[in-house]
Amino acid sequence: MGTRVRFLAALLVSVSLLGLSECTTSSSSKTTSSTGALFVTTQGDSLVSGFTIDLSSGKLSAGAAGVATGSIPSAMILAPSGNALFVANGAANSISAYTVKSDGTLSAASGTQATGTTPVGMAMDAAGHFLFVANQGQQIDPASSTISVFSVQDTALTPVPGSPFPTAAPLAPSGTGPAAVAVTPDGKFLFVANQFDNTVTEFSVNASGVLTRLLSIPVGTAPSALAITPDGGLLYVANSGSSTVSAFAVCNQIVTNCSIPTSPDGSLTPVSNSPFSVGLDPVSIAVTPDGKLLYVVNRRSNQISEFKVGTATGVLTPNTQPTISTGGDPVWATVRLGATAVSTTGGTTDYLYVANLGTSSISVYSFDSTVGVLSQVGSPVSTGGQPSSVAAK
């Protein structure tokens, strides 16, 4: 499966056979609590389920019964507050919202919010003011490739004026196929990975959440995932068709990687030596909250590529252990910071969770926040059928 559009089509087929019918969120602060929560969407039964995380070991234990989603949940994001969770339903063209209780359990908000055609990726600004949704659409219909934008109040979503916004240029002969979105932490610039034309499109975001299309730049083949470092200074693009990661410095308000530092415009400048080789069919990127480590999920090679991020340069350097195996058909990853205990290197022990769609399981890894090398924690944990996304609190 080389692209997210083929990814979703394949899931529709496989779920049909069962008789039924995209940045990565992460916990960004240390905690004194001994437990956390991991949420998992599963396409085989259209549920979002919770697991309890033992923050001293990273191990998972099953939580309460799952809560219903719409058909083919394709992406999930936890609000920065940690109190709301949103799920994109790829076949239902909708967003389901959930309240996250203090014990990590979920309750569904009433109703769903309509999106454009085939929502497959989501992003939120650091303040949690807006939710951005990539609606992949159809290549033959340029108008169907759009970005929906919603203002967020707890679990309530309200479309901003003009939403959904087209990603294709005016009079374009085909749609762009947005597969993923990423927004700078200050919420001023949005980037969209377009699978149909192998580009990333830049938008400015005004105070009301309205998008203005700036320009598109070429990347690798079939870009499928995006991630921005926590300081907003670097953008990484997973190119599923060419098995590479493109890296760019972002000219923004936070890190002035700009030709004219006083005029940040969201423009992108390629990082030296970009693109970087990874495994086959990269479909998800997880960056640690300190921006020093980056992990890439490679779907067709069933592995994770492990990198250190060059300080100030953004150059990716393979770790001393460059890859580690996953379960079958890995499609999504998220980082959860561990407890406050300090490791022998001066770092902390943190965790990476990977959804294995093909083997209906979650792989758990620990890593030292200074060294970054992944170590598998126990055997993969079974989930409902076809886990498609994970989010950690």
C-alpha positions in Angstrom: 0.0 0.0 0.0 1.9 3.0 -1.2 -0.6 5.8 -0.5 -3.1 6.8 2.1 -5.9 6.8 -0.6 -5.1 3.2 -1.4 -4.7 2.6 2.4 -8.3 3.6 3.0 -9.7 1.7 0.0 -8.0 -1.4 1.2 -9.5 -1.0 4.6 -13.0 -0.7 3.2 -12.4 -3.9 1.3 -11.1 -5.8 4.2 -13.8 -4.6 6.6 -16.4 -5.6 4.0 -15.0 -9.1 4.1 -15.7 -9.1 7.9 -19.4 -8.4 7.1 -19.2 -4.8 8.0 -18.7 -1.8 5.6 -4.0 9.9 9.8 2.4 15.2 13.6 0.4 11.9 15.8 -0.6 13.1 19.2 1.6 12.8 22.3 1.7 13.6 25.9 4.0 16.6 26.2 4.7 17.0 29.9 6.1 14.8 32.6 3.6 13.6 35.2 3.8 12.5 38.8 0.8 10.1 38.2 1.6 6.4 38.0 -0.8 5.8 35.1 -1.8 7.2 31.8 -4.3 6.3 29.1 -4.0 5.1 25.5 -6.9 5.4 23.1 -7.2 3.1 20.1 -9.7 3.3 17.1 -10.5 0.0 15.5 -12.1 -0.3 12.1 -13.3 -3.9 12.3 -15.9 -3.0 15.0 -16.0 0.8 14.6 -15.0 1.5 18.2 -12.6 3.7 20.2 -11.3 1.9 23.2 -9.1 2.9 26.2 -6.2 1.1 27.8 -4.5 2.0 31.1 -0.7 2.7 30.8 1.6 1.8 33.6 4.0 4.7 33.4 6.7 2.9 35.3 6.9 0.2 32.6 4.8 1.3 29.6 2.7 -1.8 29.8 -1.0 -1.7 28.8 -4.1 -3.1 30.5 -7.6 -3.1 29.1 -9.9 -0.4 30.3 -13.7 0.1 30.0 -15.7 -1.2 27.0 -15.2 0.6 23.8 -17.4 3.5 22.6 -18.9 3.6 19.1 -17.4 5.7 16.3 -18.7 6.2 12.8 -17.9 3.9 9.9 -14.1 3.3 9.2 -12.5 5.5 11.9 -9.3 6.7 10.1 -7.7 9.3 12.4 -7.8 10.5 16.0 -6.6 13.5 17.9 -6.6 14.4 21.6 -7.2 18.0 22.4 -4.3 19.8 24.1 -6.4 20.1 27.3 -6.6 16.3 27.4 -10.3 16.6 28.1 -11.7 16.0 24.6 -11.0 13.4 21.9 -12.0 13.6 18.2 -12.2 10.8 15.7 -12.5 11.2 11.9 -14.8 8.6 10.3 -13.5 8.0 6.8 -16.5 6.2 5.3 -19.1 8.3 7.2 -17.6 11.7 6.3 -17.9 12.9 9.9 -16.1 13.7 13.2 -17.2 12.0 16.4 -16.4 13.8 19.7 -15.8 12.3 23.1 -15.3 13.7 26.6 -12.2 12.3 28.3 -12.9 11.8 32.0 -10.3 12.2 34.8 -10.0 8.4 35.0 -9.2 8.1 31.3 -12.6 6.7 30.3 -14.6 8.1 27.4 -18.2 9.3 26.9 -19.6 10.2 23.5 -20.8 13.7 22.9 -24.2 14.0 21.2 -24.3 13.9 17.4 -21.5 14.1 14.9 -20.1 16.9 12.8 -20.1 16.6 9.0 -16.8 16.9 7.1 -15.8 16.8 3.4 -15.3 13.6 1.5 -13.2 10.9 3.1 -11.6 12.6 6.2 -8.2 10.9 6.8 -6.1 13.3 8.9 -6.5 15.9 11.6 -4.4 18.5 13.5 -5.0 21.1 16.3 -3.1 24.2 17.2 -1.3 24.2 20.6 -4.0 26.3 22.2 -6.8 23.9 21.0 -8.7 26.7 19.3 -9.2 25.0 15.9 -9.5 21.5 14.5 -8.2 21.0 10.9 -9.4 18.0 8.9 -7.9 16.7 5.7 -10.7 15.5 3.3 -9.0 13.4 0.7 -11.8 13.5 -1.8 -11.5 12.0 -5.3 -8.8 12.7 -7.9 -11.3 13.2 -10.7 -13.1 15.9 -8.7 -10.9 18.8 -7.6 -13.7 20.3 -5.5 -13.7 17.3 -3.3 -10.1 17.8 -2.0 -10.7 20.1 0.9 -9.7 21.1 4.4 -12.5 21.4 7.0 -11.8 23.8 9.9 -13.8 23.9 13.1 -13.6 26.2 16.1 -13.4 24.0 19.3 -15.3 24.6 22.6 -14.8 21.5 24.8 -16.3 18.7 22.5 -18.4 21.1 20.4 -17.2 21.8 16.8 -18.4 24.8 14.8 -17.4 25.2 11.1 -15.5 28.4 10.5 -16.7 30.8 7.8 -15.8 29.4 4.3 -15.1 25.8 5.5 -14.3 23.5 3.8 -11.5 25.1 1.9 -10.2 23.8 -1.4 -6.6 22.5 -1.6 -6.4 22.5 -5.4 -5.4 25.6 -7.2 -8.2 27.4 -9.1 -9.0 25.6 -12.5 -6.8 22.6 -11.5 -7.6 19.6 -13.7 -7.7 17.2 -10.7 -7.9 17.1 -6.9 -4.8 17.1 -4.7 -5.8 14.3 -2.3 -5.0 15.8 1.1 -3.9 12.9 3.3 -2.5 14.7 6.4 -2.4 18.2 8.0 0.0 19.8 10.4 -0.3 23.3 12.0 2.4 25.4 13.6 2.0 25.6 17.4 1.0 29.3 17.2 -1.8 28.3 14.8 -0.7 30.7 12.1 0.4 28.3 9.3 -1.1 25.1 8.1 0.6 22.5 5.9 -1.2 19.8 3.8 0.3 16.7 2.3 -1.3 16.0 -1.1 -1.1 12.4 -2.3 -2.5 13.0 -5.8 0.1 15.5 -7.0 3.1 14.8 -4.6 3.1 18.3 -3.0 2.8 20.0 0.3 0.5 23.1 0.3 1.0 26.0 2.7 -1.9 28.0 4.1 -2.0 31.0 6.4 -4.6 30.8 9.2 -6.2 34.0 10.5 -7.6 34.7 14.0 -11.0 33.2 13.0 -9.5 30.0 11.6 -10.0 31.0 7.9 -7.4 29.6 5.5 -5.7 31.5 2.7 -3.8 29.3 0.2 -0.2 30.4 -0.3 1.7 28.0 -2.5 2.5 24.3 -3.1 6.0 22.8 -3.2 7.0 19.3 -4.5 8.0 16.6 -2.1 8.4 12.8 -2.6 5.9 10.4 -4.1 2.5 10.1 -2.3 3.1 12.1 0.9 1.1 10.4 3.6 2.0 12.0 7.0 3.4 15.2 8.5 5.0 16.2 11.8 6.1 19.6 13.1 8.6 19.9 15.9 7.3 21.4 19.1 9.1 24.7 18.6 7.4 25.1 15.2 10.7 25.3 13.3 10.8 22.1 11.4 8.4 20.1 9.2 8.8 16.5 8.3 6.9 14.8 5.4 6.6 11.0 5.1 6.6 10.1 1.4 4.9 6.7 1.3 5.5 6.0 -2.4 9.2 6.9 -2.5 10.1 5.6 1.1 11.7 8.8 2.2 11.1 11.6 4.7 11.4 15.2 3.4 12.6 17.8 5.9 12.0 21.6 5.8 12.8 24.6 8.0 9.7 26.7 8.6 9.8 30.5 8.5 7.3 31.3 11.3 6.8 33.4 14.4 8.6 31.0 16.7 11.7 30.0 14.9 12.9 32.6 12.4 14.2 30.3 9.6 13.4 33.1 7.3 15.3 35.0 4.6 13.7 38.2 6.1 13.4 37.4 9.8 11.1 40.3 10.5 8.5 38.9 8.0 7.7 35.3 8.9 5.5 33.9 6.1 5.4 30.1 6.7 7.6 29.4 3.8 9.7 26.2 3.7 13.4 25.7 3.1 14.7 22.2 2.5 17.0 20.8 5.2 20.5 19.8 4.1 20.6 16.2 2.8 16.8 16.0 2.6 15.0 13.7 1.7 16.1 10.9 4.1 15.7 7.2 3.4 13.4 5.1 5.6 11.7 1.7 5.3 9.0 0.8 2.8 5.8 2.9 2.8 6.2 5.3 5.7 2.8 6.3 6.9 3.2 7.9 10.3 5.8 10.1 12.1 6.1 10.7 15.8 8.4 13.4 17.2 9.2 13.5 20.9 8.1 16.6 22.8 11.6 17.9 23.1 12.0 17.7 19.4 15.2 15.6 19.6 14.0 12.2 18.4 11.9 11.2 15.5 10.3 7.8 14.7 8.8 6.8 11.3 6.4 3.9 10.9 7.0 1.9 7.7 4.0 0.0 6.8 5.2 -2.5 4.1 8.5 -3.3 5.9 6.8 -3.8 9.3 9.3 -1.6 11.1 10.1 1.7 12.7 13.0 3.9 11.6 14.7 5.6 14.5 16.4 9.0 14.1 18.0 11.8 16.1 17.1 15.3 15.0 20.0 17.7 14.5 19.9 20.7 16.8 19.2 23.8 14.8 19.8 22.0 11.5 16.9 19.5 11.5 19.1 16.9 9.8 18.0 13.3 10.6 20.7 10.9 11.7 19.9 7.2 12.1 20.2 6.1 15.7 22.7 3.4 16.7 19.9 1.0 16.2 18.4 2.3 13.0 15.2 0.2 12.9 13.1 -2.1 15.0 10.3 -4.6 14.0 6.6 -4.1 14.6 3.6 -6.2 14.2 2.0 -6.6 10.8 0.8 -3.6 8.8 1.8 -0.8 11.3 -0.1 2.4 10.5 0.1 4.9 13.4 2.4 5.8 16.3 2.3 8.1 19.3 4.7 9.0 22.1 3.8 9.0 25.8 6.2 10.5 28.3 6.9 8.3 31.3 7.1 9.1 35.0 9.6 11.5 36.4 12.3 8.9 37.3 15.7 9.8 35.9 17.6 7.2 33.9 21.4 6.5 34.2 22.1 8.7 31.2 20.3 11.7 32.8 17.2 11.2 30.6 13.9 9.6 31.4 12.2 6.4 30.2 9.4 7.2 27.8 7.2 5.1 25.5 6.1 4.7 21.9 2.9 2.9 20.9 2.3 1.6 17.4 -1.1 0.4 16.0 -0.6 -2.8 13.9 -3.7 -2.9 11.6 -2.8 -6.2 10.0 -2.3 -8.2 13.2 -4.9 -6.3 15.4 -2.4 -5.3 18.0 -0.4 -2.5 19.7 3.3 -2.8 19.9 4.9 -1.1 23.0 8.4 0.3 23.1 10.4 2.1 25.8 13.3 4.5 25.1 15.7 6.6 27.0 14.9 10.3 26.2 18.6 11.0 25.8 19.6 8.0 23.8 16.4 7.3 21.9 16.9 3.6 21.0 13.7 1.6 21.1 13.3 -1.6 23.2 10.1 -3.7 22.8 8.1 -4.0 26.0 6.6 -7.5 26.2 4.5 -9.0 23.4 2.1 -6.9 21.3 -1.2 -6.3 23.0 -4.3 -7.5 21.3 -7.0 -5.0 20.3 -10.3 -5.1 18.4 -10.1 -5.7 14.7 -7.9 -3.5 12.6 -6.6 -0.7 14.9 -6.1 2.4 12.8 -4.9 5.2 15.1 -3.7 5.7 18.7 -3.6 8.7 21.1 -2.0 8.9 24.5 -2.8 11.0 27.6 
